[in-house]
Amino acid sequence: MWPSNPPCYKDKVGKYAEATHVLHKQLIEAISESLGLEKNYLQEQTEEGSQVMAVNCYPACPEPEITLGMPPHSDFGSLTILLQSSQGLQIMDSNKNWISVPYIEGALIVQLGDQVEVMSNGIYKSVIHRVTVNKDYKRLSFASLHSLPLHKRISPAPELVGNNAPAYGEFSFNDFLDYISSNDCVQQRFIDTLKKSNS
């Protein structure tokens, strides 16, 4: 579904969506190979999945120190490909410090999502991130979010589990929706509820 205004939106953003769809396929194949899996393993998992284009506007804020543009979270999907107009994105490092992602004009930022963390059995980690605001200018972001099909059950790749117990439980997008509709996702991410005690 595309908005009718502005008239050029569908054409311009549609071409961008097609390009990021191709890039997602290339990246997910590279991730599969880096895990020692067949090149098409993750691509086959996401083949019939969804792609959502999210365009966000963060207005200038007179008191940026008392608010956030978006609270801390990780993306549920496989990958998010982001284009931003200025700095504002921050990611949490392994010591739980917030690191500002530098703004490079025209550069794309790729964030791993929860689905890749689970399918890799924790070898890769989804990116916890947030968005800050500032008092001088507004920030725009174009996010291309990619996800597995709605009803598909997701679990660690058997090849990455071996003789050990999987580090994560099985789930679907519907499970995720049920969770966020009845829980405070700021206090505990959905993926944290899937982690096994042995992980």
C-alpha positions as CSV (number, residue, x, y, z in Angstrom):
1,M,0.0,0.0,0.0
2,W,1.4,3.4,-1.0
3,P,0.3,6.9,0.0
4,S,-1.1,9.1,-2.8
5,N,0.7,12.2,-1.5
6,P,3.3,13.3,-2.6
7,P,2.6,11.9,-6.1
8,C,6.2,10.9,-6.6
9,Y,6.5,8.9,-3.4
10,K,5.6,5.5,-4.8
11,D,8.0,5.8,-7.7
12,K,11.0,7.0,-5.8
13,V,10.6,5.0,-2.6
14,G,9.5,2.0,-4.6
15,K,12.8,2.0,-6.5
16,Y,14.6,2.3,-3.2
17,A,12.6,-0.6,-1.7
18,E,13.5,-2.8,-4.7
19,A,17.2,-2.0,-4.3
20,T,17.2,-2.7,-0.6
21,H,15.4,-6.0,-1.2
22,V,18.2,-7.1,-3.5
23,L,20.8,-5.9,-0.9
24,H,19.0,-7.8,1.8
25,K,19.3,-11.0,-0.3
26,Q,23.0,-10.5,-0.8
27,L,23.7,-9.7,2.9
28,I,21.6,-12.7,4.2
29,E,23.5,-15.0,1.8
30,A,26.8,-13.7,3.1
31,I,25.7,-14.2,6.7
32,S,24.7,-17.8,5.9
33,E,28.1,-18.5,4.4
34,S,29.9,-16.9,7.4
35,L,28.1,-19.3,9.7
36,G,29.2,-22.3,7.7
37,L,25.7,-22.9,6.4
38,E,24.6,-23.3,2.8
39,K,24.5,-20.0,1.0
40,N,20.8,-20.1,0.5
41,Y,19.9,-21.3,4.0
42,L,18.7,-18.0,5.5
43,Q,17.5,-16.7,2.2
44,E,15.1,-19.7,1.9
45,Q,13.9,-19.0,5.4
46,T,13.0,-15.4,4.5
47,E,12.0,-15.9,0.8
48,E,8.2,-15.4,1.4
49,G,8.7,-12.9,4.2
50,S,7.8,-9.2,4.4
51,Q,9.5,-5.9,3.7
52,V,8.2,-2.8,5.4
53,M,9.4,0.7,4.5
54,A,9.2,3.0,7.6
55,V,9.8,6.7,7.1
56,N,10.4,8.5,10.3
57,C,10.6,12.2,11.1
58,Y,12.2,13.4,14.3
59,P,11.4,17.2,14.7
60,A,13.9,19.5,16.4
61,C,13.3,19.5,20.2
62,P,13.9,22.4,22.5
63,E,14.8,20.1,25.4
64,P,16.5,17.1,23.8
65,E,18.1,16.0,27.1
66,I,14.7,15.0,28.6
67,T,13.3,12.8,25.8
68,L,14.2,10.3,23.1
69,G,13.0,10.1,19.5
70,M,12.7,6.3,20.0
71,P,13.3,4.2,23.1
72,P,15.9,1.4,23.3
73,H,14.8,-1.7,21.4
74,S,16.0,-4.3,18.9
75,D,14.3,-5.0,15.6
76,F,12.3,-8.2,15.5
77,G,13.1,-9.0,11.8
78,S,16.1,-10.4,10.1
79,L,17.8,-7.2,8.9
80,T,17.0,-3.5,8.9
81,I,18.7,-1.3,6.2
82,L,18.6,2.3,7.3
83,L,19.3,5.6,5.5
84,Q,19.5,8.7,7.7
85,S,19.6,12.4,7.1
86,S,21.8,13.2,10.1
87,Q,23.3,11.8,13.3
88,G,20.9,10.6,16.0
89,L,21.1,6.8,16.0
90,Q,22.8,5.2,19.0
91,I,23.7,1.5,19.6
92,M,24.4,-0.2,22.8
93,D,27.9,-1.9,23.0
94,S,28.8,-5.0,25.0
95,N,29.4,-2.9,28.1
96,K,25.9,-1.4,27.9
97,N,27.3,2.0,26.8
98,W,25.5,4.1,24.2
99,I,27.6,4.8,21.1
100,S,26.6,7.3,18.5
101,V,26.6,6.0,14.9
102,P,28.5,8.5,12.8
103,Y,26.6,10.2,10.0
104,I,28.1,9.6,6.6
105,E,26.1,11.1,3.7
106,G,24.6,8.5,1.5
107,A,25.8,5.6,3.6
108,L,23.5,2.7,4.6
109,I,23.4,1.3,8.1
110,V,22.7,-2.4,8.4
111,Q,21.3,-3.7,11.8
112,L,20.9,-7.3,12.6
113,G,17.5,-8.3,14.0
114,D,16.3,-10.8,16.5
115,Q,15.5,-13.4,13.8
116,V,19.2,-13.6,12.8
117,E,20.3,-13.9,16.4
118,V,18.0,-16.8,17.0
119,M,18.7,-18.6,13.7
120,S,22.5,-18.2,14.3
121,N,21.9,-19.7,17.8
122,G,23.4,-16.5,19.3
123,I,26.6,-16.3,17.2
124,Y,25.3,-13.1,15.8
125,K,23.5,-10.6,18.1
126,S,20.7,-8.3,17.3
127,V,21.4,-4.6,17.7
128,I,19.9,-2.7,20.7
129,H,19.5,0.9,19.5
130,R,17.7,4.1,20.2
131,V,17.2,7.5,18.6
132,T,18.2,10.8,20.2
133,V,16.8,14.2,19.2
134,N,18.5,17.6,19.1
135,K,17.3,21.2,19.3
136,D,18.8,22.5,16.0
137,Y,17.4,20.4,13.2
138,K,14.9,17.6,12.4
139,R,16.1,14.2,11.4
140,L,14.7,11.9,8.8
141,S,15.3,8.2,8.5
142,F,14.2,5.6,5.8
143,A,14.2,2.1,7.3
144,S,13.7,-1.0,5.2
145,L,12.7,-3.8,7.6
146,H,12.9,-7.4,6.4
147,S,11.2,-10.3,8.3
148,L,10.3,-13.9,7.9
149,P,6.7,-14.9,7.0
150,L,4.0,-14.2,9.6
151,H,3.3,-17.8,10.5
152,K,6.7,-19.4,10.0
153,R,8.2,-21.0,13.1
154,I,11.8,-19.7,13.8
155,S,14.5,-21.7,15.6
156,P,18.3,-22.0,15.6
157,A,19.7,-23.7,12.6
158,P,20.3,-27.4,13.5
159,E,23.8,-27.3,12.1
160,L,24.7,-24.6,14.7
161,V,23.3,-26.5,17.6
162,G,25.1,-29.8,17.1
163,N,24.8,-32.1,20.2
164,N,24.0,-29.2,22.5
165,A,20.6,-27.8,23.4
166,P,19.6,-24.8,21.4
167,A,20.2,-21.4,23.0
168,Y,16.7,-20.1,22.0
169,G,13.2,-21.5,21.9
170,E,11.1,-21.6,18.8
171,F,8.7,-18.8,18.0
172,S,6.7,-17.1,15.2
173,F,5.8,-13.5,14.4
174,N,2.4,-14.1,15.9
175,D,4.1,-15.0,19.2
176,F,6.0,-11.7,19.0
177,L,2.7,-9.7,18.4
178,D,1.1,-11.4,21.3
179,Y,4.0,-10.5,23.5
180,I,4.2,-6.8,22.6
181,S,0.4,-6.4,23.0
182,S,0.5,-7.5,26.7
183,N,4.0,-6.7,28.0
184,D,6.4,-3.7,28.5
185,C,9.0,-4.3,25.8
186,V,11.2,-1.5,27.2
187,Q,11.7,-3.5,30.4
188,Q,12.3,-6.9,28.6
189,R,12.7,-7.6,24.9
190,F,10.8,-10.5,23.4
191,I,14.0,-12.3,22.4
192,D,15.1,-12.3,26.0
193,T,12.1,-14.5,26.9
194,L,13.3,-17.1,24.3
195,K,16.8,-17.6,25.8
196,K,17.3,-21.0,27.4
197,S,19.0,-21.2,30.8
198,N,21.9,-23.1,29.3
199,S,22.8,-20.2,26.9
